[in-house]
Amino acid sequence: MRIGIGMSGGVDSSVAAIMLKEQRHEVFGITMRIWSGDADRTPKRHACYGPGEESEILRAGEICEAIGIPHLVYDLSKEYSETILGYFKREYLEGRTPNPCVLCNQRMKFGLLPALANDEIGVNAFATGHYVRTRMDAKSGRATLLKARDTFKDQSYFLHRLTQEQLMRAVFPLGEYTKEEVRQIAREKRILSWEDPESQDFYDGDYSDLIGYDDEPGDIVDTKGTVLGKHRGIWNYTVGQRRGLGIAAAEPLYVTAIDASRKRVIVATKHESLISVFHATHFNWVSIDGLNKPKNLAVKTRSTQRGVQCEAEPLGASTIRIILENPESGIAAGQSAVLYDEDMVIGGGTIEYQ
């Protein structure tokens, strides 16, 4: 097959490219340039979006040369700014918690990037170094998305918005491997990136930089509206946050909501922050084509969370009511709720409280 692979310059995509090359595929390394900020700013930490991008692109090119595959770079900084950063800013200013990585995977990494590569070199498939698995369901004819063998590294949560067309063209060479096995392959193949740290965020700076506003202070209030203190800008806070609130209380307080219109951060005790029922809207069905009745499944409302048991009740084609078996805290409007049937990703949508 003629396969394009998204190359970041890191260990995962590098090893995935080596695997595909050794399987005798015709492999093309493909990288997108997305940084549109100050190129001279010193990077603060390793992140997907930041001023260290150019050095990572150069390293991706060096790795492709060492592997013996071509390297193509596409400047998608304008599209990234409009699509991903625009969404990120709108969500934060509405007091919601955005999930830019999920949207980027759907619209950029598995959307625009392989489309441009296909136009230029005509690839049959697009691969990445994500830790997930796919399988064709012979009965339904659908491509199913499965958790990785390495459950600690599983990244299926971030790919729940991929369409059937995208999944059918996707190749994930690392799905059956653990992270340590991948690092060992990189050591054996003398790939320089084998000791690189993991990306911890999508942006390496302060979120207020992306939003385009200086910090605007406001009130931190409890669920009754009583002012408990002052905050330094709503975009510095996220639902579920406990540390860094700067207020004293008899018991720990957690951020439960953000009222952007009144510039308020709302906090509550652990017990007060528990949620039993919420909705997942704009639901994308992945491994099945839908539900026609309630079903007991597992749900993840954060990427690092272990799935918790729930009843998923369909409310039309694209909205699901999720009733948790045990109430949870830290469920943030704007984030993703992803449903699982054991290892299989059923689908996912955007969390709403109503």
C-alpha positions as CSV (number, residue, x, y, z in Angstrom):
1,M,0.0,0.0,0.0
2,R,1.0,3.6,-0.4
3,I,0.6,5.0,3.1
4,G,1.0,8.6,4.4
5,I,2.0,8.8,8.1
6,G,1.7,11.8,10.3
7,M,5.2,12.5,11.6
8,S,5.7,14.6,14.7
9,G,9.4,13.9,15.2
10,G,8.5,11.9,18.3
11,V,9.1,8.2,19.2
12,D,5.6,6.9,18.5
13,S,5.2,8.2,14.9
14,S,8.9,7.3,14.1
15,V,8.5,3.7,15.2
16,A,5.1,3.5,13.4
17,A,6.8,4.6,10.2
18,I,9.6,2.0,10.7
19,M,7.0,-0.7,11.1
20,L,5.2,0.2,7.9
21,K,8.4,0.5,6.0
22,E,9.5,-3.0,7.2
23,Q,6.1,-4.3,6.1
24,R,7.2,-3.2,2.6
25,H,4.6,-0.5,2.2
26,E,5.5,2.7,0.2
27,V,5.6,5.2,3.1
28,F,5.5,9.0,3.1
29,G,6.1,11.0,6.2
30,I,3.7,13.9,6.4
31,T,3.9,16.8,8.9
32,M,1.6,19.8,9.3
33,R,3.0,23.3,10.3
34,I,0.4,25.0,12.6
35,W,2.3,27.5,14.7
36,S,1.3,31.1,13.9
37,G,2.7,32.9,16.9
38,D,6.1,34.4,17.6
39,A,8.7,32.1,16.2
40,D,11.5,33.6,18.4
41,R,9.8,32.9,21.7
42,T,11.5,30.3,23.8
43,P,9.4,27.2,24.3
44,K,8.1,26.8,27.8
45,R,7.3,23.1,27.7
46,H,6.8,20.3,25.2
47,A,3.4,20.8,23.5
48,C,1.5,20.2,20.3
49,Y,1.1,23.9,19.6
50,G,4.1,26.2,20.4
51,P,7.2,27.9,19.1
52,G,9.3,24.8,19.3
53,E,7.5,23.4,16.2
54,E,10.1,24.3,13.6
55,S,12.8,22.3,15.4
56,E,10.4,19.3,15.6
57,I,9.6,19.6,11.9
58,L,13.4,19.5,11.2
59,R,13.8,16.5,13.4
60,A,10.9,14.7,11.7
61,G,12.6,15.3,8.4
62,E,15.9,13.9,9.7
63,I,14.1,10.8,11.0
64,C,12.3,10.3,7.7
65,E,15.7,10.6,5.9
66,A,17.2,8.0,8.3
67,I,14.3,5.6,7.8
68,G,14.5,6.2,4.0
69,I,11.1,7.7,3.3
70,P,10.1,11.1,1.7
71,H,9.0,13.9,4.1
72,L,6.2,16.3,3.1
73,V,5.3,19.4,5.1
74,Y,2.0,21.3,4.7
75,D,1.5,24.8,6.2
76,L,-1.9,24.6,7.8
77,S,-1.4,27.4,10.3
78,K,-4.2,29.6,8.9
79,E,-6.7,26.7,8.9
80,Y,-5.6,25.7,12.4
81,S,-6.0,29.2,13.7
82,E,-9.5,29.5,12.2
83,T,-10.8,26.1,13.1
84,I,-9.1,25.0,16.3
85,L,-8.0,28.2,18.0
86,G,-11.2,29.9,17.0
87,Y,-13.2,27.1,18.6
88,F,-11.0,27.1,21.7
89,K,-11.5,30.9,22.2
90,R,-15.3,30.7,21.7
91,E,-15.7,27.9,24.2
92,Y,-13.6,29.5,27.0
93,L,-15.4,32.8,26.6
94,E,-18.7,31.0,27.0
95,G,-17.5,29.4,30.3
96,R,-17.1,25.9,28.8
97,T,-14.1,23.6,28.8
98,P,-13.0,22.9,25.2
99,N,-11.3,19.8,23.9
100,P,-9.1,21.0,21.0
101,C,-7.3,17.7,20.6
102,V,-10.5,15.9,19.7
103,L,-11.5,18.5,17.1
104,C,-7.9,18.7,15.7
105,N,-7.9,14.9,15.1
106,Q,-11.1,15.0,13.3
107,R,-10.7,18.1,11.2
108,M,-6.9,18.5,10.8
109,K,-4.9,15.3,11.4
110,F,-7.3,12.9,9.8
111,G,-9.1,15.5,7.7
112,L,-7.3,18.2,5.9
113,L,-3.8,16.9,6.2
114,P,-4.3,13.5,4.6
115,A,-6.7,15.1,2.0
116,L,-3.9,17.4,0.9
117,A,-1.4,14.5,0.8
118,N,-3.8,12.4,-1.2
119,D,-4.2,15.1,-3.8
120,E,-0.4,15.3,-4.2
121,I,0.8,11.7,-3.9
122,G,-2.4,9.6,-3.9
123,V,-2.1,7.6,-0.7
124,N,-4.3,4.6,0.0
125,A,-4.3,5.0,3.8
126,F,-3.2,7.4,6.5
127,A,-1.3,6.2,9.6
128,T,-0.4,7.8,12.9
129,G,1.4,6.7,16.1
130,H,-1.8,6.7,18.2
131,Y,-2.3,3.8,20.6
132,V,-5.6,2.4,19.4
133,R,-6.8,-0.5,17.3
134,T,-9.4,-0.8,14.5
135,R,-11.2,-3.8,13.1
136,M,-13.8,-4.4,10.4
137,D,-17.1,-5.8,11.5
138,A,-18.0,-8.2,8.7
139,K,-21.7,-8.2,9.7
140,S,-22.3,-4.5,9.8
141,G,-19.6,-3.5,7.3
142,R,-18.4,-0.8,9.8
143,A,-14.9,0.0,10.9
144,T,-14.8,-0.4,14.7
145,L,-12.5,1.6,17.0
146,L,-11.0,-0.3,19.9
147,K,-8.9,0.5,22.9
148,A,-5.1,-0.1,22.6
149,R,-3.6,-3.2,24.1
150,D,-1.7,-0.8,26.5
151,T,-4.6,0.5,28.4
152,F,-2.4,3.1,30.2
153,K,-1.5,4.6,26.8
154,D,-4.9,4.1,25.1
155,Q,-5.9,7.2,23.1
156,S,-9.3,6.1,21.7
157,Y,-11.0,8.9,23.7
158,F,-9.3,11.4,21.4
159,L,-10.4,9.7,18.2
160,H,-14.1,9.3,18.9
161,R,-15.2,11.9,16.4
162,L,-13.6,10.2,13.4
163,T,-16.0,9.3,10.6
164,Q,-16.4,5.9,9.1
165,E,-14.6,7.1,6.0
166,Q,-11.6,8.3,8.1
167,L,-11.5,5.1,10.1
168,M,-11.6,2.9,7.1
169,R,-8.5,4.6,5.7
170,A,-6.7,4.8,9.1
171,V,-3.8,2.6,10.1
172,F,-2.5,2.4,13.7
173,P,0.6,0.2,13.8
174,L,1.1,0.7,17.6
175,G,-2.2,-0.6,18.8
176,E,-0.9,-4.0,19.8
177,Y,2.2,-2.7,21.5
178,T,3.0,-1.2,24.9
179,K,4.8,2.1,25.2
180,E,7.9,0.4,26.6
181,E,8.0,-2.0,23.7
182,V,7.8,0.9,21.3
183,R,10.7,2.7,23.1
184,Q,12.7,-0.6,22.9
185,I,12.2,-0.7,19.2
186,A,13.3,2.9,18.9
187,R,16.5,2.1,20.9
188,E,17.3,-0.9,18.7
189,K,16.7,1.2,15.5
190,R,18.8,4.1,17.0
191,I,16.0,6.6,16.7
192,L,17.1,9.7,18.5
193,S,13.6,10.5,19.8
194,W,13.3,7.4,22.0
195,E,13.8,9.3,25.3
196,D,11.7,12.3,24.4
197,P,9.1,13.4,27.0
198,E,5.4,13.1,26.2
199,S,3.4,16.1,25.1
200,Q,1.5,17.2,28.2
201,D,-0.8,19.8,26.6
202,F,-1.9,21.2,23.3
203,Y,-0.3,24.6,24.0
204,D,2.9,25.6,25.7
205,G,1.9,29.0,27.1
206,D,-0.9,30.6,29.1
207,Y,-4.4,30.1,27.6
208,S,-5.1,33.9,27.9
209,D,-2.5,34.3,25.0
210,L,-4.8,32.3,22.7
211,I,-8.0,33.9,23.9
212,G,-6.6,37.4,23.2
213,Y,-7.6,39.1,26.4
214,D,-5.7,40.2,29.4
215,D,-6.7,38.5,32.7
216,E,-10.0,40.1,33.9
217,P,-10.5,39.5,37.7
218,G,-13.9,38.5,39.0
219,D,-15.6,36.8,41.9
220,I,-15.3,33.2,43.2
221,V,-18.7,32.3,44.6
222,D,-20.4,29.3,46.1
223,T,-23.5,27.7,44.8
224,K,-25.7,30.2,46.7
225,G,-23.8,33.2,45.1
226,T,-21.9,34.2,48.2
227,V,-18.6,35.8,47.3
228,L,-15.6,33.8,48.7
229,G,-12.8,35.5,47.0
230,K,-11.4,36.9,43.7
231,H,-10.1,35.1,40.6
232,R,-7.5,36.3,38.1
233,G,-9.5,35.5,34.9
234,I,-12.0,32.8,34.1
235,W,-9.7,31.0,31.6
236,N,-7.3,30.2,34.4
237,Y,-9.8,27.8,35.9
238,T,-11.4,24.5,34.8
239,V,-14.2,22.4,36.2
240,G,-12.9,19.9,38.7
241,Q,-10.0,22.1,39.8
242,R,-9.2,22.1,43.5
243,R,-5.7,23.6,43.9
244,G,-4.8,27.2,43.2
245,L,-8.2,28.8,44.1
246,G,-6.7,31.1,46.8
247,I,-9.6,30.8,49.2
248,A,-9.8,29.3,52.6
249,A,-12.7,27.0,53.6
250,A,-13.6,24.4,56.2
251,E,-13.4,21.7,53.6
252,P,-11.9,21.4,50.1
253,L,-13.7,23.3,47.4
254,Y,-13.8,22.4,43.7
255,V,-14.7,24.4,40.6
256,T,-18.1,23.2,39.4
257,A,-19.0,25.8,36.8
258,I,-17.9,29.0,35.1
259,D,-20.3,31.9,34.5
260,A,-18.6,33.8,31.7
261,S,-21.3,36.4,31.3
262,R,-20.8,37.5,35.0
263,K,-17.1,36.6,35.1
264,R,-17.7,34.3,38.0
265,V,-16.0,31.0,39.0
266,I,-18.5,28.8,41.0
267,V,-17.1,26.4,43.6
268,A,-18.6,23.8,45.8
269,T,-17.7,20.9,48.2
270,K,-17.0,17.5,46.8
271,H,-20.5,16.3,47.7
272,E,-22.2,19.3,46.1
273,S,-20.2,18.9,42.9
274,L,-21.4,15.3,42.2
275,I,-23.4,14.8,39.0
276,S,-25.6,11.8,38.2
277,V,-27.2,12.8,34.9
278,F,-26.0,14.8,31.9
279,H,-26.4,14.8,28.1
280,A,-23.9,14.1,25.3
281,T,-24.9,16.2,22.3
282,H,-23.7,16.2,18.7
283,F,-23.1,12.5,19.2
284,N,-20.9,10.7,16.7
285,W,-21.6,7.0,16.4
286,V,-18.4,5.1,15.7
287,S,-18.5,1.3,16.0
288,I,-22.3,1.0,15.7
289,D,-24.9,3.0,13.8
290,G,-26.9,4.0,16.9
291,L,-29.0,2.9,19.8
292,N,-32.8,2.4,19.7
293,K,-33.2,1.7,23.4
294,P,-31.3,2.3,26.7
295,K,-28.1,0.3,27.1
296,N,-25.7,-0.3,30.0
297,L,-22.2,0.9,28.9
298,A,-19.1,2.5,30.4
299,V,-18.4,6.2,29.9
300,K,-15.3,8.3,30.1
301,T,-15.7,12.1,30.7
302,R,-12.0,12.7,30.8
303,S,-9.2,11.1,28.8
304,T,-7.4,9.8,31.9
305,Q,-10.5,8.5,33.6
306,R,-11.3,4.8,33.9
307,G,-14.7,4.1,32.3
308,V,-17.5,4.3,34.8
309,Q,-20.8,2.3,34.5
310,C,-23.8,4.1,33.1
311,E,-27.1,3.8,31.3
312,A,-27.0,5.4,27.9
313,E,-30.5,6.5,26.7
314,P,-30.9,7.8,23.1
315,L,-32.8,11.0,22.7
316,G,-33.0,11.3,18.9
317,A,-30.2,10.6,16.5
318,S,-27.5,12.8,18.1
319,T,-28.2,13.3,21.8
320,I,-27.7,10.7,24.6
321,R,-28.8,11.0,28.2
322,I,-26.2,9.5,30.4
323,I,-27.3,8.2,33.8
324,L,-24.3,7.3,36.0
325,E,-24.4,4.3,38.3
326,N,-22.5,6.3,40.9
327,P,-22.3,10.1,40.8
328,E,-19.1,11.7,39.6
329,S,-17.5,15.1,40.0
330,G,-15.4,17.1,37.5
331,I,-17.8,16.6,34.6
332,A,-17.3,19.7,32.5
333,A,-19.6,21.2,29.9
334,G,-17.8,21.3,26.6
335,Q,-15.6,18.3,27.2
336,S,-16.2,14.9,25.6
337,A,-18.2,12.0,26.9
338,V,-17.2,8.7,25.2
339,L,-19.1,5.5,25.5
340,Y,-17.5,2.1,25.6
341,D,-18.8,-1.5,25.3
342,E,-15.8,-3.2,26.9
343,D,-12.9,-2.3,24.5
344,M,-15.1,-1.0,21.7
345,V,-15.8,2.7,21.3
346,I,-19.5,3.1,20.7
347,G,-19.3,6.8,20.1
348,G,-19.0,10.2,21.8
349,G,-20.4,13.6,22.1
350,T,-20.1,17.0,23.8
351,I,-21.1,17.2,27.5
352,E,-24.1,19.4,28.4
353,Y,-25.8,19.6,31.8
354,Q,-29.3,20.1,30.3
